[in-house]
Amino acid sequence: MKNNKPEKMLFLGGNYLKLVLMLLMCILSTNMQAQENTVTGKVVDNKGLPLPGVNVHVKGSTKGTQTDFDGNFSINTAPKSILVFSFIGMDETSVDVENKKNLKVVLKESSQALDEIIVVGYGTKKKSDVISSVASVKPGDLTKVATSDVGEMLRGKAAGVQVSLNDGGPGSSSSIQIRGKKSINGSNEPIVIADGIVIGNINDINANDIASLEILKDAAAQSVYGARASNGVILITTKRGKTGKAKISYNGFSGVQTVNRNFDVYSGEEFAQLKREAYRTSNNGVYRPDNQVFTPLELQSIQSGKYIDWEKLVLRTGVTNNHSLSVSSGTDKMSIFSSINYINTSGVVPNSDYDKVAMRVNVDQRVTDWLKIGMNVSLQYSESNRPNVGNILNNAINTSPLGQVYNEDGSFRYLPGGIQETPNPLIDVYETTTNELNRNDIMNIFLDMNLAKGFTYKLNASRRSWNYKARSFNSSKSLSGIANSGQGSGYIRFQDNVEYQLSNILHYNLNVAEKNHFNLTGVYEITSSEYNDFRNSASRIPSDILGIYGLESAFLNTPEIGGNERSLVSFAGKLEYDFDNKYYFTVSGRADGSSVFGTNNKWGFFPAVNAAWNVSNEEFMKEYVPVLSNLKLRASYGKVGNQPQNPYQSMATATQRDYIINGVKVSGYVPGTQLSNPDLKWETSTQLNLAADFGLFKNRLTGTVEVYNTDTSDLLIYETLNANTGYTLKLSNIGKVNNKGLEVTLNGDLIKKKDFRLNLGATFTKNKNSIVSIYGKDADGDGREDDAVGNLWFIGKPIDVYYRYKAVGIYQEGENIPLVTGTTLYPGDIKLWDADPSNGANPNPDQDRVITSKMPDWFGTFSLALEYKQFDFSADIYTVQGITRDNPFLYDYVRGGSLRGVKNGIKQNYWTPENPGGNWPRPRDGNDPPYINTLGLQDASYIRLQNVSVGFKFPESTLKSLGLTNMRLYVTGSNLVTLTDYQSYSPEKEIYDYPEPVTCVIGLQVGF
């Protein structure tokens, strides 16, 4: 299959070309025009005021005009034509001309945007009635991003939602964090709920199947989900069949992937000079002859001028394909939606690829007027292959460019430069592999019952199973195999998880005296899961014939087996009230009982309250502030819970010990390291959220401003115990973390004409994370709680920080260099920041080390979307600012950062007597320059052209001739340009991680 991928791509491209040529011929065809008449008229609003700039066009054609300042218009049209009138903030209106020559058209204010139905906790609401912090992302905006990762599609789409890269490889996923990090030992990922069912990963859903996606951000919205909701909730609703004839939709793209990097390695000449300088330093500043510095293989490269570019050898142009086909149909009794999605990617690292097939069937059956039943079934299967990418990329960067890649017989040379520390990175590309198989099945059945007027009941039962198999093998010819006397190694791993969920949901709606609206929701829910894990690691496998399946013959096999069960019982209720769509009030609460907690604290209760005032519905606003078309003020306060990632942590551990008694091995158990805690309970996040939603100029400009303050208490933290107790650790509820932030969302429909539309959007998120308390101890008696320096936890600072000495320059010749105990410093060495020079030159670990946050100051997005006739264009710019990352390639010897002249690395301007302006220390071959690790922190802020898409929608005349309902051809580029000072393939990852690709695709959307 792998060898045929280029041919498959060529074949697919040829089909696309034929289709495009055929469609272009259709476009060029002309039609006879009927005799036309002139129609004039005036367009006014519901108050009789003229509307300038209203788009007027003839339905089914490209002919159109606009009203003038007084609302008047004139257009030539056929006698039986239909005129369509559209204006931002107004409902679109169609008028049949019917030989009329003068028209008066009244446009009504549109409520479409505010009447949009979105999904909230265990139900739906009109957008205008939502009073919690809920961000809605349009499915069309998701599928514009050329990736198979739904998490990556969310990047920049909602304020307060930070998406970061987990892995850039084929089939990888992203990490999602909502409103900051709240837990130290618990999960910080939001829960994902699809069609009312908790799923394991957002990529368990095909993006083309998504009908709506909402993100619940404040405690009032999350509280009805109680457990696991403290990190946010992502609600996904998949598409359903619709009444009418069958509709077939296709969306697919194919393209290429490449890699951009924001660093340079030393070229052959530069590395040779670096090595000379390193040997010069240890030779009292005198250069050694090249034959004393370089190996014979290295000298051959220098003399011939033939150097090795390892990156070109270990990276390639990748290919990606994504094809999705769906069918929707239905009658008044039954509807069905089905889809299939196929993804195939050959990564930028050779021998890395990913294949995935996903299928879905959603069925709805109307049994009676009061009963509907349905079923949702989703099946996914994926397979990925990947070599030992970490070692490959690491060695590609730090292996010397001097030497020879191949032996005379064409095989890979183990040591290209004859140096033991720098083996050939190409060996592991072809001699290591990890094969992973994933199967994910989700099935749920439901029934909806109308018990009485306004009273409904829903039963939702589901089963989700996940199965994972991995087979990893390093052959005898791999780098680890060569180091292990020519013997292979690897592991085989099996994991599976089965989850069950049963939800009972009651809704009661009641309207009193027309203006009083009540909504009551009650939920009873049970969930349970069972997880199993088996791994067998094998070393010193004598033969490669069977690969990892030859582990039976391995010298050493190490089996590991684990598993757990967990369950959750929940009761939830919510009462909503609004008066005349002006004043809103909601109170909710959820009680969760979890098996993972101690005997004394199984249950947690999470209440919430929120209120809102729809100011724009007040009569005085409509009369005196007409420019303000929408204004809603919201406030909420509530609690949500979080639990440990793994069960049994409230229990003491035991450790197996083996003994030999009378020549026979006997196993027993002794107390482990962790003491039981029967009082272990939920982490609790309490959040206050204040917000204002607004719309100006008939909602031409809309936006939301939110501020929040979240206190997470009873943190799950391991306490260190006195060893005399027989235990060293206990998981306890201690400590407190605070997150406070500001979120801004703006959207502007700047131009909305018949043939030209322009929309601009922006989001801004600022979150400040800080530790309020840890152990609550003040051992030194200074009146301030002690920091946990060993864990890098500091009161008043973020959870994740660096704590290091700070470099402030390079010592120069003639400068007074201080004497440091145990370290002799010379010109060209690193100068450290000294908080108090009067206490001596020795670095003071308590005073001179500096705390640096790992978290960004803010992040945001700027988006642009425009349409001109049949063409559309969209672009997203994403930025993260004020973030610092540690880059080990700048200082670590293993990563080539210590300037010894043994390993290549990221090119720096290093100091020499002839280059005193160098900002990096002087190379030395014997050991690392003192304090070089202080240079590892880099500003990882970046601005990225995240996504660009250009499309062409074929006109109705062409679609009719082809029997289609819609067709769009598009070109999309993702991750195109990244501006950053961080030296890596991605400012979010280490260099040795799988590179994040630049993706460019051509795609087609077709509807039948």
HUDALIN-V437380 format. One record per residue. RES is the residue in three letters. SS is DSSP state (@ for helix, = for strand, . for the rest). PHI is phi in whole degrees, -180 to 180 (* if undefined). OMEGA is omega in whole degrees, 0 to 359 (none if undefined). Layout:
<<RES SS PHI OMEGA> <RES SS PHI OMEGA>>
This chain:
<<MET . * 183> <LYS @ -63 185> <ASN @ -69 184> <ASN @ -95 186> <LYS @ -61 178> <PRO @ -61 179> <GLU @ -66 178> <LYS @ -60 181> <MET @ -64 179> <LEU @ -64 179> <PHE @ -63 180> <LEU @ -64 179> <GLY @ -62 178> <GLY @ -63 178> <ASN @ -64 178> <TYR @ -60 182> <LEU @ -63 179> <LYS @ -61 182> <LEU @ -65 181> <VAL @ -63 179> <LEU @ -61 180> <MET @ -63 181> <LEU @ -69 178> <LEU @ -64 177> <MET @ -65 178> <CYS @ -66 182> <ILE @ -65 184> <LEU @ -75 179> <SER . -69 183> <THR . -115 180> <ASN . -127 178> <MET . -73 179> <GLN . -95 178> <ALA . -78 177> <GLN . -64 188> <GLU = -113 173> <ASN = -120 178> <THR = -94 179> <VAL = -115 177> <THR = -118 179> <GLY = 174 181> <LYS = -139 179> <VAL = -117 180> <VAL = -130 174> <ASP = -89 185> <ASN . -71 175> <LYS . -99 179> <GLY . 87 181> <LEU . -84 182> <PRO = -66 181> <LEU . -117 176> <PRO . -81 174> <GLY . 79 178> <VAL . -74 177> <ASN = -78 178> <VAL = -125 179> <HIS = -142 180> <VAL = -81 182> <LYS . -60 179> <GLY . 83 178> <SER . -139 178> <THR . -99 183> <LYS . -79 180> <GLY = -168 177> <THR = -155 178> <GLN = -136 176> <THR . -74 178> <ASP . -84 185> <PHE . -60 181> <ASP . -95 178> <GLY . 84 183> <ASN = -88 178> <PHE = -149 176> <SER = -149 183> <ILE = -152 175> <ASN = -91 183> <THR = -154 177> <ALA = -69 186> <PRO . -58 185> <LYS . -106 182> <SER . -82 175> <ILE = -117 177> <LEU = -95 180> <VAL = -113 182> <PHE = -112 181> <SER = -138 181> <PHE . -155 183> <ILE . -58 180> <GLY . 85 181> <MET = -122 175> <ASP . -72 178> <GLU . -68 183> <THR = -129 177> <SER = -114 181> <VAL = -130 176> <ASP = -80 185> <VAL . -64 177> <GLU . 49 177> <ASN . 65 176> <LYS . -77 181> <LYS . -112 179> <ASN = -140 185> <LEU = -126 168> <LYS = -125 187> <VAL = -117 178> <VAL = -109 177> <LEU = -101 179> <LYS . -99 178> <GLU = -61 182> <SER . -82 173> <SER . -114 187> <GLN . -60 184> <ALA . -64 182> <LEU . -78 178> <ASP . -89 178> <GLU . -60 182> <ILE = -89 177> <ILE = -126 183> <VAL = -92 175> <VAL = -127 184> <GLY . -60 177> <TYR . 55 177> <GLY = 172 179> <THR = -130 178> <LYS = -149 169> <LYS = -68 181> <LYS @ -58 181> <SER @ -68 181> <ASP @ -101 180> <VAL . -78 182> <ILE . -121 175> <SER . -105 179> <SER . -86 182> <VAL = -128 177> <ALA = -102 180> <SER = -109 180> <VAL = -114 182> <LYS . -73 179> <PRO @ -58 179> <GLY @ -64 177> <ASP @ -74 179> <LEU @ -69 187> <THR . -76 173> <LYS . -76 182> <VAL . -89 185> <ALA . -83 179> <THR . -155 174> <SER . -96 183> <ASP . -96 181> <VAL @ -65 177> <GLY @ -60 178> <GLU @ -64 177> <MET @ -63 182> <LEU . -80 185> <ARG . -57 177> <GLY . 78 184> <LYS . -86 182> <ALA . -146 177> <ALA . -64 179> <GLY . 86 182> <VAL = -110 181> <GLN = -103 179> <VAL = -112 179> <SER = -131 186> <LEU = -75 170> <ASN . -85 185> <ASP . -161 181> <GLY . -90 185> <GLY . -75 178> <PRO . -57 178> <GLY . 76 183> <SER . -79 181> <SER . -132 181> <SER = -112 176> <SER = -100 182> <ILE = -117 179> <GLN = -133 183> <ILE = -113 177> <ARG . 57 169> <GLY . 87 181> <LYS . -88 186> <LYS . -115 186> <SER . -124 177> <ILE . -95 181> <ASN . -114 176> <GLY = -95 180> <SER . -76 174> <ASN . -119 180> <GLU . -94 176> <PRO . -70 172> <ILE = -85 180> <VAL = -115 183> <ILE = -121 180> <ALA = -116 181> <ASP . 54 177> <GLY . 85 184> <ILE = -116 176> <VAL = -70 179> <ILE = -113 187> <GLY . -80 187> <ASN . -152 182> <ILE @ -64 178> <ASN @ -81 171> <ASP @ -72 181> <ILE . -116 173> <ASN . -73 184> <ALA @ -58 180> <ASN @ -72 179> <ASP @ -92 186> <ILE = -80 175> <ALA = -93 176> <SER = -156 178> <LEU = -139 179> <GLU = -122 179> <ILE = -120 179> <LEU = -91 189> <LYS . -111 182> <ASP . -104 186> <ALA @ -64 181> <ALA @ -65 178> <ALA @ -75 186> <GLN @ -86 193> <SER @ -60 180> <VAL @ -68 174> <TYR @ -98 170> <GLY . 47 183> <ALA . -62 176> <ARG . 67 184> <ALA . -95 185> <SER . -67 179> <ASN . -100 179> <GLY . 99 182> <VAL = -132 173> <ILE = -111 182> <LEU = -104 179> <ILE = -120 173> <THR = -116 181> <THR = -89 185> <LYS . -71 178> <ARG . -120 175> <GLY . -68 181> <LYS . -122 181> <THR . -63 180> <GLY = 127 182> <LYS = -69 183> <ALA = -62 177> <LYS = -120 181> <ILE = -112 180> <SER = -128 176> <TYR = -128 173> <ASN = -140 182> <GLY = -149 176> <PHE = -146 175> <SER = -138 182> <GLY = -172 184> <VAL = -123 179> <GLN = -131 176> <THR = -131 183> <VAL . -129 169> <ASN . -104 176> <ARG . -130 182> <ASN . -111 178> <PHE . -161 175> <ASP . -126 171> <VAL = -100 180> <TYR . -69 174> <SER . -71 180> <GLY @ -58 180> <GLU @ -64 183> <GLU @ -68 179> <PHE @ -68 178> <ALA @ -60 179> <GLN @ -69 176> <LEU @ -59 181> <LYS @ -67 177> <ARG @ -62 180> <GLU @ -66 180> <ALA @ -63 179> <TYR @ -71 178> <ARG @ -64 182> <THR @ -60 181> <SER . -81 180> <ASN . -115 177> <ASN . 57 174> <GLY . 80 181> <VAL . -111 179> <TYR . -67 173> <ARG . -88 173> <PRO . -61 183> <ASP @ -59 182> <ASN @ -72 173> <GLN @ -95 183> <VAL @ -103 189> <PHE . -110 174> <THR . -77 178> <PRO @ -55 180> <LEU @ -66 178> <GLU @ -67 179> <LEU @ -63 178> <GLN @ -61 178> <SER @ -64 182> <ILE @ -63 183> <GLN @ -72 181> <SER @ -89 184> <GLY . 74 178> <LYS . -100 184> <TYR . -116 184> <ILE . -103 171> <ASP . -102 187> <TRP @ -65 182> <GLU @ -63 179> <LYS @ -65 182> <LEU @ -84 184> <VAL @ -104 177> <LEU . -124 182> <ARG . -145 172> <THR . -85 180> <GLY = -86 180> <VAL = -130 179> <THR = -131 178> <ASN = -136 179> <ASN = -145 184> <HIS = -131 182> <SER = -132 180> <LEU = -130 180> <SER = -135 178> <VAL = -131 179> <SER = -130 178> <SER = -157 179> <GLY = 177 173> <THR . -121 179> <ASP . -71 180> <LYS . -108 187> <MET = -146 176> <SER = -138 182> <ILE = -146 173> <PHE = -127 179> <SER = -136 181> <SER = -152 172> <ILE = -141 183> <ASN = -132 177> <TYR = -125 179> <ILE = -124 177> <ASN = -140 181> <THR = -137 170> <SER = -106 190> <GLY . -73 182> <VAL . -77 172> <VAL . -95 181> <PRO . -54 180> <ASN . 67 172> <SER . -114 181> <ASP = -154 184> <TYR = -150 175> <ASP = -130 180> <LYS = -145 174> <VAL = -124 179> <ALA = -129 179> <MET = -130 180> <ARG = -143 172> <VAL = -136 175> <ASN = -115 183> <VAL = -124 174> <ASP = -125 181> <GLN = -127 175> <ARG = -86 183> <VAL = -81 176> <THR = -139 178> <ASP . -64 184> <TRP . -113 183> <LEU = -136 173> <LYS = -130 176> <ILE = -121 181> <GLY = -160 181> <MET = -149 174> <ASN = -123 179> <VAL = -128 178> <SER = -130 179> <LEU = -127 178> <GLN = -135 176> <TYR = -141 180> <SER = -140 177> <GLU = -138 178> <SER = -132 175> <ASN = -130 182> <ARG = -158 173> <PRO . -78 181> <ASN . -76 191> <VAL @ -61 183> <GLY @ -57 179> <ASN @ -67 184> <ILE @ -63 182> <LEU @ -69 177> <ASN @ -60 181> <ASN @ -70 179> <ALA @ -66 181> <ILE @ -84 188> <ASN @ -103 175> <THR . -82 183> <SER . -57 175> <PRO . -78 180> <LEU . -97 178> <GLY . 137 183> <GLN . -131 182> <VAL . -75 190> <TYR = -118 169> <ASN . -77 181> <GLU . -63 180> <ASP . -86 179> <GLY . 91 177> <SER . -77 181> <PHE = -71 175> <ARG . -78 183> <TYR . -60 179> <LEU . -117 186> <PRO . -57 180> <GLY . -106 181> <GLY . 76 181> <ILE . -115 188> <GLN . -63 186> <GLU . -76 184> <THR . -126 178> <PRO . -74 184> <ASN . -74 182> <PRO . -69 181> <LEU @ -69 182> <ILE @ -60 183> <ASP @ -73 175> <VAL @ -61 186> <TYR @ -110 183> <GLU @ -113 174> <THR = -130 177> <THR = -158 171> <THR = -131 179> <ASN = -106 181> <GLU = -124 177> <LEU = -119 178> <ASN = -125 173> <ARG = -129 184> <ASN = -135 182> <ASP = -119 176> <ILE = -128 177> <MET = -137 173> <ASN = -139 176> <ILE = -117 183> <PHE = -146 172> <LEU = -139 177> <ASP = -114 182> <MET = -125 171> <ASN = -93 186> <LEU = -76 179> <ALA = -163 180> <LYS . -60 179> <GLY . 79 186> <PHE = -119 182> <THR = -129 178> <TYR = -135 178> <LYS = -131 174> <LEU = -112 181> <ASN = -130 180> <ALA = -121 184> <SER = -144 172> <ARG = -137 177> <ARG = -125 177> <SER = -126 181> <TRP = -134 182> <ASN = -133 183> <TYR = -132 176> <LYS = -131 179> <ALA = -133 176> <ARG = -134 182> <SER = -120 183> <PHE = -145 171> <ASN = -110 186> <SER . -71 179> <SER . -66 180> <LYS . -95 177> <SER . -72 181> <LEU @ -63 178> <SER @ -70 178> <GLY @ -66 177> <ILE @ -63 179> <ALA @ -69 183> <ASN . -108 175> <SER . 61 176> <GLY . 72 179> <GLN . -126 183> <GLY = -83 179> <SER = -157 178> <GLY = 164 179> <TYR = -154 173> <ILE = -130 186> <ARG = -141 177> <PHE = -125 175> <GLN = -133 172> <ASP = -149 181> <ASN = -144 177> <VAL = -124 181> <GLU = -124 176> <TYR = -123 177> <GLN = -142 177> <LEU = -130 183> <SER = -121 174> <ASN = -118 188> <ILE = -128 177> <LEU = -113 175> <HIS = -126 174> <TYR = -137 178> <ASN = -110 181> <LEU = -143 175> <ASN = -113 181> <VAL = -120 178> <ALA . 53 174> <GLU . 66 187> <LYS . -95 181> <ASN = -102 184> <HIS = -118 180> <PHE = -116 176> <ASN = -142 181> <LEU = -119 179> <THR = -127 175> <GLY = -129 185> <VAL = -135 169> <TYR = -127 189> <GLU = -140 177> <ILE = -129 174> <THR = -133 176> <SER = -152 179> <SER = -149 177> <GLU = -135 186> <TYR = -125 178> <ASN = -133 182> <ASP = -146 176> <PHE = -135 178> <ARG = -140 174> <ASN = -127 177> <SER = -98 182> <ALA = -126 178> <SER = -131 180> <ARG = 60 174> <ILE = -82 191> <PRO . -73 185> <SER . -135 178> <ASP . -94 189> <ILE . -58 183> <LEU . -97 183> <GLY @ 62 182> <ILE @ -69 178> <TYR @ -73 174> <GLY @ -93 183> <LEU @ -64 179> <GLU @ -62 182> <SER @ -93 182> <ALA . -67 177> <PHE . -65 182> <LEU = -138 173> <ASN = -117 181> <THR = -121 179> <PRO = -83 174> <GLU = -134 180> <ILE = -137 180> <GLY = -154 180> <GLY = 176 177> <ASN = -161 173> <GLU = -131 177> <ARG = -148 181> <SER = -147 183> <LEU = -146 175> <VAL = -119 188> <SER = -138 171> <PHE = -127 182> <ALA = -140 177> <GLY = -146 180> <LYS = -147 177> <LEU = -119 180> <GLU = -118 179> <TYR = -142 170> <ASP = -141 179> <PHE = -112 173> <ASP . 58 181> <ASN . 56 178> <LYS . -119 186> <TYR = -118 186> <TYR = -123 177> <PHE = -148 179> <THR = -138 173> <VAL = -130 183> <SER = -146 177> <GLY = -165 179> <ARG = -143 175> <ALA = -112 181> <ASP = -122 172> <GLY = -115 186> <SER = -117 180> <SER . -75 186> <VAL . -82 185> <PHE . -98 182> <GLY . -67 183> <THR . -57 186> <ASN . -88 185> <ASN . -142 179> <LYS . -71 189> <TRP = -105 173> <GLY = -136 180> <PHE = -122 187> <PHE = -131 180> <PRO = -92 177> <ALA = -158 176> <VAL = -143 175> <ASN = -148 183> <ALA = -144 180> <ALA = -152 177> <TRP = -127 177> <ASN = -86 188> <VAL @ -63 185> <SER @ -67 177> <ASN @ -86 176> <GLU . -75 183> <GLU @ -62 182> <PHE @ -65 178> <MET @ -70 181> <LYS @ -65 184> <GLU @ -87 189> <TYR @ -105 180> <VAL . -128 184> <PRO . -67 181> <VAL . -66 181> <LEU = -94 185> <SER = -83 178> <ASN = -153 174> <LEU = -153 178> <LYS = -132 178> <LEU = -106 185> <ARG = -128 174> <ALA = -146 179> <SER = -146 178> <TYR = -150 182> <GLY = -170 181> <LYS = -128 174> <VAL = -139 188> <GLY = -117 176> <ASN = -142 183> <GLN . -128 180> <PRO = -60 179> <GLN . -69 181> <ASN . -124 178> <PRO . -77 175> <TYR . 71 182> <GLN . -78 173> <SER . -86 185> <MET . -105 176> <ALA . -74 180> <THR . -105 175> <ALA = -128 183> <THR = -118 180> <GLN = -74 174> <ARG = -130 180> <ASP = -106 180> <TYR = -130 175> <ILE = -107 180> <ILE = -122 182> <ASN . 54 177> <GLY . 78 181> <VAL = -116 179> <LYS = -75 179> <VAL = -125 181> <SER = -100 176> <GLY = -143 182> <TYR = -132 176> <VAL = -125 178> <PRO = -55 179> <GLY . -85 184> <THR . -91 189> <GLN = -107 178> <LEU . -88 180> <SER . -70 178> <ASN . -142 181> <PRO . -69 180> <ASP . -97 181> <LEU . -59 184> <LYS . -143 185> <TRP . -68 158> <GLU = -73 183> <THR = -127 176> <SER = -107 179> <THR = -110 188> <GLN = -129 170> <LEU = -108 183> <ASN = -130 176> <LEU = -122 186> <ALA = -151 173> <ALA = -136 173> <ASP = -103 183> <PHE = -142 174> <GLY = -144 182> <LEU = -120 174> <PHE . 54 181> <LYS . 56 178> <ASN . 63 173> <ARG . -68 174> <LEU = -119 180> <THR = -126 179> <GLY = -174 178> <THR = -141 174> <VAL = -123 182> <GLU = -133 170> <VAL = -126 182> <TYR = -145 176> <ASN = -141 185> <THR = -121 173> <ASP = -109 176> <THR = -107 184> <SER = -114 183> <ASP . 55 181> <LEU . -60 176> <LEU = -83 184> <ILE = -131 177> <TYR = -81 174> <GLU = -90 176> <THR = -87 183> <LEU . -105 174> <ASN . -65 183> <ALA @ -61 179> <ASN @ -64 179> <THR @ -75 184> <GLY . 92 178> <TYR . -128 181> <THR . -114 184> <LEU = -137 171> <LYS = -149 177> <LEU = -81 185> <SER = -132 175> <ASN = -96 179> <ILE . -139 175> <GLY . 94 184> <LYS = -151 179> <VAL = -125 179> <ASN = -120 171> <ASN = -128 175> <LYS = -133 186> <GLY = -162 179> <LEU = -131 177> <GLU = -130 179> <VAL = -132 175> <THR = -127 179> <LEU = -129 177> <ASN = -145 182> <GLY = -129 171> <ASP = -89 187> <LEU = -71 179> <ILE = -134 177> <LYS = -144 177> <LYS . -108 184> <LYS . -63 185> <ASP . -103 184> <PHE = -150 177> <ARG = -131 180> <LEU = -135 180> <ASN = -128 176> <LEU = -123 178> <GLY = -139 179> <ALA = -154 172> <THR = -132 178> <PHE = -141 180> <THR = -134 175> <LYS = -131 180> <ASN = -127 177> <LYS = -112 181> <ASN = -107 179> <SER = -153 175> <ILE = -85 180> <VAL = -91 181> <SER = -154 177> <ILE . -123 182> <TYR . -100 179> <GLY . 71 183> <LYS . -111 176> <ASP . -132 185> <ALA . -68 183> <ASP . -89 174> <GLY . 69 181> <ASP . -90 179> <GLY . 80 180> <ARG . -129 181> <GLU . -59 182> <ASP . -72 172> <ASP . -79 173> <ALA = -102 188> <VAL @ -62 181> <GLY @ -61 178> <ASN @ -97 183> <LEU . 60 175> <TRP = -113 184> <PHE . -128 180> <ILE = -62 180> <GLY . 87 180> <LYS . -111 179> <PRO . -64 179> <ILE . -61 185> <ASP . -106 180> <VAL = -141 166> <TYR = -104 180> <TYR = -137 188> <ARG = -142 169> <TYR . -68 185> <LYS . -116 176> <ALA = -80 181> <VAL = -124 178> <GLY = 155 180> <ILE = -123 177> <TYR . -66 181> <GLN . -108 176> <GLU . -64 182> <GLY . 87 180> <GLU . -82 178> <ASN . -76 183> <ILE . -94 184> <PRO . -69 177> <LEU . -90 180> <VAL = -118 182> <THR . -60 177> <GLY . 82 181> <THR = -139 176> <THR . -103 183> <LEU . -102 182> <TYR . -130 171> <PRO . -55 184> <GLY . 99 177> <ASP . -90 186> <ILE = -79 176> <LYS = -100 182> <LEU = -98 173> <TRP . -70 182> <ASP . -121 182> <ALA . -65 182> <ASP . -144 182> <PRO @ -59 184> <SER @ -71 183> <ASN @ -93 177> <GLY . 106 185> <ALA . -83 181> <ASN . -62 178> <PRO . -58 180> <ASN . -97 185> <PRO . -65 181> <ASP . -90 185> <GLN . -106 189> <ASP . -93 178> <ARG . -77 187> <VAL = -115 177> <ILE = -89 180> <THR = -128 181> <SER = -73 174> <LYS . -92 188> <MET . -99 183> <PRO . -73 173> <ASP . -72 178> <TRP = -164 173> <PHE = -146 183> <GLY = -169 184> <THR = -140 168> <PHE = -123 183> <SER = -126 179> <LEU = -135 176> <ALA = -142 177> <LEU = -141 177> <GLU = -132 175> <TYR = -131 184> <LYS . 53 182> <GLN . -87 184> <PHE = -98 175> <ASP = -135 182> <PHE = -144 176> <SER = -143 179> <ALA = -151 178> <ASP = -127 174> <ILE = -113 184> <TYR = -117 181> <THR = -140 172> <VAL = -127 186> <GLN = -126 175> <GLY . 76 180> <ILE . -114 181> <THR = -119 177> <ARG = -129 175> <ASP = -90 180> <ASN . -116 183> <PRO @ -65 179> <PHE @ -70 179> <LEU @ -93 184> <TYR . -148 187> <ASP . -82 180> <TYR . -61 181> <VAL . -61 180> <ARG . -91 178> <GLY . 81 185> <GLY . -103 189> <SER . -100 170> <LEU . 59 178> <ARG . -89 183> <GLY . 83 177> <VAL . -94 180> <LYS . -110 173> <ASN . -74 180> <GLY . -174 179> <ILE = -69 185> <LYS . -68 179> <GLN . -132 176> <ASN . -89 186> <TYR = -88 184> <TRP . -79 166> <THR = -141 177> <PRO . -56 179> <GLU . -84 180> <ASN = -130 183> <PRO . -67 179> <GLY . -85 179> <GLY . -62 182> <ASN . -99 177> <TRP = -122 186> <PRO . -67 181> <ARG . -71 177> <PRO . -62 174> <ARG . -151 188> <ASP . -85 187> <GLY . -81 182> <ASN . -156 182> <ASP . -72 173> <PRO . -60 180> <PRO . -58 175> <TYR . 64 183> <ILE @ -66 179> <ASN @ -66 178> <THR @ -70 180> <LEU @ -91 186> <GLY . -78 183> <LEU = -82 180> <GLN = -128 172> <ASP = -68 182> <ALA . -104 175> <SER . -62 179> <TYR = -155 172> <ILE = -123 186> <ARG = -130 167> <LEU = -77 192> <GLN = -71 186> <ASN = -157 174> <VAL = -135 180> <SER = -138 176> <VAL = -124 183> <GLY = -134 176> <PHE = -132 178> <LYS = -97 183> <PHE . -74 184> <PRO . -68 184> <GLU @ -61 181> <SER @ -62 178> <THR @ -69 181> <LEU @ -62 180> <LYS @ -62 181> <SER @ -67 180> <LEU @ -98 181> <GLY . 72 182> <LEU . -113 175> <THR . -97 174> <ASN = -161 176> <MET = -156 180> <ARG = -139 175> <LEU = -105 185> <TYR = -144 173> <VAL = -126 184> <THR = -133 173> <GLY = -125 181> <SER = -124 178> <ASN = 58 190> <LEU = -72 184> <VAL = -137 176> <THR = -128 178> <LEU = -102 183> <THR = -158 174> <ASP . -93 182> <TYR . -75 187> <GLN . -92 180> <SER . -168 172> <TYR . -74 179> <SER . -146 178> <PRO . -69 180> <GLU . -102 187> <LYS . -136 175> <GLU . -76 184> <ILE . -64 184> <TYR . -79 174> <ASP . -75 180> <TYR . -59 186> <PRO . -64 175> <GLU . -78 188> <PRO . -83 165> <VAL = -91 187> <THR = -118 175> <CYS = -130 184> <VAL = -134 168> <ILE = -118 186> <GLY = -138 182> <LEU = -141 173> <GLN = -117 183> <VAL = -135 175> <GLY = -126 180> <PHE . -111 none>>
